[in-house]
Amino acid sequence: MTDKIQKFMDSLDKKTREQLKGKISSLIKNPFQKHQDIKKMKSHGEDTYRLRVGKIRIIFQVIENKIKIVTVDYRGNIY
């Protein structure tokens, strides 16, 4: 995780932080489970997706079947 992502995670309350950690863990294990709110992003590159967790978005890329977390932030700061 980058310093920017870690700083954002540290700024969240404990409940939200734990929820995000669980979603990221689930994302790494199986990025395209049906119950996750994942959409392909049109403006961020070919293999870039977003995972919605309430008002927070996790932007990630799938590169050679590996997940790379690009950024995590509130919706208004991402788009």
Buried (B, 14 or more C-beta within 10 A) or exposed (E): EEEEBEEBBEEBEEEBBEBBEEBBEBBEEEBEEEEBEBEEBEEBEEEBBBBBBEEBBBBBBBEEEEBEBBBBBEEEEBE
